[in-house]
């Protein structure tokens, strides 16, 4: 009987019971006992393959997340990191980002820079923010995963370097809120707390254009003021797994 861990051996699929040649054949009583054991053996095989399939699916999911060029961190209800993809681990290993990422990739404590955002996500209130003060270095988005009203859920944390805001990260947000590309480019500035005039100056567009795009974002996210938009990702529906 193989558990599939030894290369070249067949995975667990067959169980043979036998006695040595110098022993008597199985008696009718032995056969009766084996028949009683059969349902339990069958369940053991079913559980084995269910575990193997689940392990394969988790491995595939991790490989999928590793392909993202922005950081993805999955956290349990206690804020412990269940999985951090390759980009998130690379960020955590970068000395200049350590101050902002805190104890990643182990656990996010409430007093760390990411703490308030993550713990809001665990309570079902997603959100977003920029870390780094006057010189932003990271944009962080927290999405709740299956949080219930009276019980903390899990949280998906998305991280991207502010100076290298990736197209894939923007595309994720655009699809979530059905934003246009022109509207999506305001997101980093909104999370930083820039005024419409600041946005117009930084993007080299008219103030009226910025206000028009902000109005569109207000309508699509159900927000009524710019302060709400700083946490606009809080309106992301909880992720259901």
C-alpha positions in Angstrom: 0.0 0.0 0.0 1.5 3.3 -1.1 0.7 6.9 0.0 2.1 8.2 -3.2 5.1 9.8 -1.6 7.6 7.4 -3.0 8.6 8.1 -6.7 7.8 5.2 -9.0 5.2 3.6 -6.7 1.6 3.6 -7.6 -0.7 5.8 -5.6 -2.9 4.2 -3.0 -5.6 2.4 -4.9 -5.5 -1.2 -3.9 -5.1 -3.2 -0.7 -4.1 -6.8 -0.6 -4.4 -9.0 2.5 -2.5 -12.3 2.5 -0.9 -14.9 4.7 2.4 -16.6 4.5 2.5 -19.9 2.6 3.1 -21.8 5.9 -0.1 -20.4 7.4 -3.7 -21.7 7.0 -6.0 -20.0 4.5 -8.5 -17.4 5.7 -11.4 -19.0 7.6 -15.0 -18.1 7.1 -14.8 -16.2 10.4 -11.7 -14.3 9.0 -13.6 -13.4 5.9 -16.6 -12.2 7.9 -14.3 -9.9 9.9 -12.7 -8.5 6.8 -16.2 -7.8 5.4 -16.9 -5.8 8.5 -13.6 -3.9 8.1 -14.3 -3.1 4.4 -16.4 0.0 4.8 -13.8 1.5 7.1 -11.0 0.7 4.7 -13.0 2.2 1.8 -13.6 5.4 3.8 -9.8 5.5 4.6 -9.1 5.4 0.9 -11.8 8.1 0.1 -10.3 10.4 2.8 -6.8 9.8 1.4 -7.8 10.8 -2.1 -9.9 13.7 -0.9 -6.9 15.0 1.0 -4.6 14.5 -2.0 -7.1 16.3 -4.3 -7.4 19.2 -1.9 -3.6 19.4 -1.5 -3.2 19.5 -5.3 -5.8 22.3 -5.6 -4.0 24.3 -2.9 -0.7 23.9 -4.7 -2.3 25.0 -7.9 -3.8 28.0 -6.2 -0.4 29.0 -4.7 1.3 28.7 -8.2 -1.5 30.9 -9.6 -1.0 33.6 -6.9 2.8 33.4 -7.5 2.2 34.5 -11.1 0.9 37.9 -10.0 3.3 40.8 -10.1 1.7 42.4 -7.1 1.7 41.0 -3.6 -1.2 38.7 -2.4 -1.4 37.7 1.3 -4.1 35.4 2.7 -4.7 35.9 6.5 -6.8 33.8 8.9 -9.2 35.2 11.5 -6.3 35.6 13.9 -4.4 37.7 11.4 -1.9 34.9 10.9 -0.5 34.7 7.4 -1.8 31.5 5.7 0.0 32.2 2.4 2.0 35.0 0.9 2.8 34.8 -2.8 6.3 35.3 -4.2 5.8 39.1 -4.8 4.7 39.6 -1.2 7.6 37.5 0.2 10.0 39.6 -2.0 8.6 42.8 -0.6 8.9 41.5 3.0 12.5 40.7 2.4 13.3 44.2 1.1 14.9 46.2 4.0 13.3 49.6 3.0 9.8 48.1 3.1 10.2 46.2 6.4 9.1 49.3 8.4 5.7 49.2 6.6 5.2 45.5 6.3 5.9 44.8 9.9 5.9 41.1 10.7 4.9 39.8 7.3 4.9 37.0 6.3 4.1 35.6 9.7 1.3 37.6 11.4 0.0 41.2 11.2 -0.2 42.8 14.7 -2.7 45.5 15.4 -0.1 48.1 16.2 1.8 47.6 12.9 1.2 49.9 10.0 -0.9 47.4 8.2 -2.7 46.4 11.4 -5.7 48.7 11.3 -6.4 47.9 7.7 -6.1 44.1 8.1 -8.2 43.9 11.2 -10.9 46.0 9.6 -10.8 43.4 6.8 -11.1 40.6 9.2 -14.3 42.2 10.6 -15.8 42.4 7.1 -14.9 46.0 6.4 -12.5 46.1 3.4 -10.5 49.2 2.7 -7.4 50.7 1.1 -4.5 53.0 2.0 -1.1 54.3 1.1 1.9 53.6 3.4 4.9 55.8 3.5 3.7 59.2 4.6 4.9 62.1 2.5 6.8 59.7 0.3 4.4 56.8 -0.3 6.1 53.5 -0.9 3.2 51.0 -0.8 -0.5 50.8 -1.7 -2.4 48.3 0.3 -5.9 46.9 -0.3 -7.7 44.7 2.2 -10.7 42.5 1.0 -12.8 40.6 3.5 -13.2 36.8 2.9 -16.3 35.3 4.2 -16.6 37.4 7.4 -19.8 37.1 9.4 -21.4 39.8 11.4 -20.6 38.3 14.8 -17.5 36.3 13.9 -14.2 37.4 12.2 -13.5 35.9 8.8 -10.4 35.8 6.7 -8.8 38.6 4.8 -7.0 39.0 1.4 -4.4 41.7 1.4 -3.1 43.1 -1.9 0.2 45.0 -1.9 1.9 46.9 -4.7 4.8 49.3 -4.7 3.4 52.8 -5.1 6.0 53.8 -7.7 5.4 50.7 -9.7 1.6 50.4 -9.5 1.1 47.5 -11.8 -1.4 47.3 -14.6 -2.7 44.0 -13.2 -3.5 45.6 -9.8 -5.3 48.5 -11.5 -7.1 46.1 -13.7 -8.3 44.2 -10.6 -9.8 47.4 -9.1 -11.2 48.5 -12.4 -13.1 45.3 -12.9 -14.3 45.3 -9.3 -15.9 48.8 -9.6 -16.4 48.8 -13.4 -14.2 51.9 -13.6 -12.7 53.2 -16.8 -8.9 53.5 -17.2 -9.1 57.2 -16.8 -11.0 56.9 -13.5 -8.7 54.1 -12.2 -5.6 56.3 -12.5 -7.1 58.6 -9.8 -7.1 55.7 -7.3 -3.5 56.1 -6.0 -4.0 59.8 -5.7 -7.4 59.3 -3.9 -5.8 56.9 -1.4 -3.0 59.4 -0.8 -5.6 62.0 0.0 -4.8 64.4 -2.9 -7.3 67.2 -3.6 -8.9 67.5 -7.1 -6.6 70.4 -7.9 -3.6 68.3 -6.9 -4.8 65.5 -9.1 -5.3 67.8 -12.1 -1.8 69.2 -11.7 -0.1 65.8 -11.3 -1.9 64.3 -14.2 -1.7 67.3 -16.5 -5.5 67.5 -17.1 -8.2 70.0 -16.5 -9.8 70.4 -13.1 -13.2 69.9 -14.6 -12.1 66.6 -16.1 -10.9 65.4 -12.6 -14.2 66.4 -11.1 -16.2 64.6 -13.8 -14.2 61.5 -13.3 -14.6 61.7 -9.5 -18.4 62.1 -10.0 -18.3 58.9 -12.0 -16.5 57.1 -9.2 -18.9 58.5 -6.7 -21.8 57.0 -8.7 -20.2 53.6 -9.2 -19.1 53.1 -5.6 -22.1 54.7 -3.9 -19.9 57.3 -2.2 -21.0 60.8 -1.5 -17.7 62.6 -0.6 -14.0 62.3 -1.3 -13.3 61.1 2.3 -15.4 58.1 1.5 -13.4 57.4 -1.6 -10.2 57.2 0.4 -11.6 54.0 1.7 -13.6 53.2 -1.4 -12.4 49.6 -1.5 -14.5 49.1 1.7 -17.5 48.7 -0.6 -15.9 45.6 -2.3 -18.3 42.7 -1.6 -16.7 40.0 0.6 -14.8 37.3 -1.4 -16.6 34.0 -1.2 -14.5 30.8 -1.5 
